[in-house]
Amino acid sequence: MGSKNIRKRALEREFHFTTSRSGGPGGQHANKADTQVELRLNVPGSELLMEDEKQRLMQKLSHRISKSGDLILTDESSRSQAKNKKRVEEKFYSLVEEALKKPKKRKPTKPSRAARKKRLNEKKKHSEKKDLRKPPDVK
């Protein structure tokens, strides 16, 4: 299964959501509504991710993974808990899809003849400039 199929695997079953009060201004609503949503997924304990995917996620997203192996994402951009939950899920999937992309192999190339010639000409000009700065040889 590729990274494109990650959304079809129903990882939502393994999500753990917690809510808390969002920081910042907001008046009475912010003081009583838990609008910040935190999504946690235990990467090593996941039954829906393959071993190579778990390793790649642990490596690429190490700054977002706790010592216990939980991938943690939060969202508090909206005043609606439902919108924040939807946003944090979307953020999760885009982050995981990006982390699971296999890097393209580099094709080794050689510099063109014109590029080599230009580089050598630049080196020659630079060398001549340095030679002009030297004091003259007096014998």
N, C-alpha and C positions, 0 to 999 in steps of 0.2 A: 504493500500500500504506500502510495506516495503522500507527500505533504498536502497535495490538493484534496485528498480524501479525509483530511483531519476533521473537517466539519461534519462529515457523514457518520463518524464513529460514535456519536452521542456521548461525548466526554462530559456533558452536563451532569450525568449521573455521578461523576466523581468530584464535581465542584462542591466546595463548602463555602457558603456565603455567611458573612457577618456584617451587621450594620452598626453604625455609630453616628454620633452627632457630627455634622460637618463643621469645620472651622470657619472663621471669617464672619463678616456681617450678615445680618438676615433678620434681626428683630425677634419677635415672639415665635415665629415659625421655626427658626433655626435652634431656638433654645429647647424645643420639645420634640422635634421630628428627627428620627434617625435616617438621614438621607445619604450619608457616605456608605458606599458598598465596598466590601473587601472580598475578593475572590481568592480562594486557596485551592491548589491542586497538589497532592503529594505525588511528585514525579516518580520516585523509585517504587512507590506502592501502587502505581497505576496498573490496572489490568488491561486497559485498552491501548496502551502505548507499547511498541516493540522495544527490545533491549537497546538496539542501536539508536532509536529515537530518544530514549531516556538519556543515554550517554551524551548525545549531541545537545539535548536541552540543558543538561546539567553543566556542560562545558560552555555553551554559548550564552546562557542566561544565568550564569553563576551569581551575578550581582543582584539578581531578583529572587534568588532561591535561598531559603533559610537553612540553618544547620541541620534541621530535621528533614530537609528535602522538599519543603513546600514552596511552590511557585506562588508568589503573592503579588496581586495587582489590586489597585484601588481606584475608585472614581468618585468624585464629589462635585462634578461640574454643574449638575442640575439640581434644582430643588425637589425633584421627584425621585424617589427611591427606585421606582420601576425603570425610569430612563437611565439612571446611573447603573442599574444592574445590566441592562441591555448594552450600554456602552462598555462596561468592564468585560463582558463576554466577547464583544467585538474586538476589543483591545487584545484580549487573550488569544483569540484565533489568529489575528493578523501577526502578533508577535511570534507565536509558535510556528505558523506557516513560514515566516521569514527565517526563523532559526533552523528549520528543517530543510530549507533549500540546499541542495548540493552545489558547492561552488563549481563554476565552470573551469575546465582544465585550460591552462595557459598554453597557447601554441607558440613555441619558440620561433622567433623571427630574427633576421639579420638586418643590420642597417643597409640602406641602399648605397650604391656607388657614389651618388651625388652627396649623400649625407656624410660619408667617410671623407670625401674630398673637401667638403666644407669644413669639417672638424679639423682636418690637417692644416687647411689655410688659416683658420682662426688661431691654431696653436703657433703657426709660423709668425703671424702678425704680432701675437702676444710676446713671442720670443724677441722679435726685432724691437718692439717697444721697450723691453727690459734692457736690451743691449744698448739702446740709445741713452739710457739713464746712467750707464757706467762711465766713470771718468776715463778720459782718453789715455792710451798707453804712450808714455813719454820715455824714450830711451836715449 
